[in-house]
């Protein structure tokens, strides 16, 4: 007798609603992970993200080893793998936490019919399930602020309470098992180094952020910093860990609530509230994807379907060779680390969609190829926001000036110099506009577009697109 807990985007042993319910069933729990070829073969797969996940699985398995247990690893279609494991083990039930992408929803619905034992699912990834929030007329929200206000009225689940021990985990010694593969085993090339991927490290990051940096988050979160991942001094750097469930959003939320209650400093409280707002934005974009799955490939605002997108400049943007230092530094950081500061993401997205007038889907796909924290809902929402085509997006006529953004959020050019060695010796007065130097650096390109001209071209293109949608 046993039950299966299927790990997916929740690679942790603590504060895991589905795992906790499986343990409380009273039956030994089989901890399972399935490598799904439909995901591994997707053109949206990011190799840095896959590498991070493999490290997270190794960490999860190492923790299970402390209980003299291990993770059951299988490769194949879950619709076939789960019935096979049920047959091998006589498992009495399957437990897993829900995912909200169109593919995951279709897969999980099919699972209900593929197995002949009870399937128990849980809303672990979100603090408020998407089905539970609606306007008074029953329709879904499409604007963040009213969604946020309604979200805040819901009672949030407390952290899952259960005890791990050797006895509650199934001994897999008699089962055929596979090792956690390497990138090479999965026929992928080597990629960039990725951060430590463990539940313990995620918890440490949260603790450090709340102890040392949350107090200035509201004021300093947009500053780009100067070292490889220096924005960690102003942001939590938790996004990759949230992406793979190495820490629960619920855990973060309650830790923030505790920090808020523990201080009377209004600046600190404002910063903590702002940080929680960012968690709500993530829930909002997941909510939008749940209710409007077509946003995966379509403009949320179909009135922009008539825009005539261009292609020139795409490769220069990807390579960090646009001639605009703030854009190029951010794009190079992405390829070197698999991460990019949120302010920089907005700047490069605005530049691609407005200055170059290139389809947001090109940028969204490139980000998914490189971001360790690449998440369909958040990435799509961010790109459509920048392009002006999404729900509650910035107006199409709001176009970031890359030079002004650079001066405001990297005033001394430290971030630029970190990622663009060609500009190391450029004086501060020219670091944001090196083309204005008497003798510009020969190994750094001039701007590929004139921003003022590109801005007007974008305004004209968007207006024309609306008229011809």
Secondary structure, 3 states (H helix, E strand, C coil): CCEEEEECCCCCCCCCHHHHHHHHCCCCEEEEEEECHHHHCCCCCCHHHHHHHHHHHHHHHHHHHCCCCCCEEEECCHHHHHHHHHHHHCCCEEEEECCCCHHHHHHHHHHHHHCCCEEEEECCCCCCCHHHCCCCCCCCCCCHHHHHHHHCCCCCCCCCCCCCCHHHECCCCCCCCCCCCCCCCCCCCCCCCCCCCCHHHHHHHHHHHHHHCHHHHHHHCCCCCCCCCHHHHCCCCCHHHHHCCCCCHHHHHHHHHHHHHCCCCHHHHHHHHHHHHHHHHHHHHHHHHHHCHHHHCCCCCHHHCCCCCECCCHHHHHHCCCCCHHHHHHHHHHHHHCCCCHHHHHHHHHHHHHHCCECHHHHHHHHHHHCCCCCHHHHHHHHHHHHCCCCCCCCCCCCCCHHHHHHHHCCCCHHHHHHCHHHCCCCHHHCCCHHHCCCCCCCCCCCCCCHHHHHHHHHHHHHHHHHCC
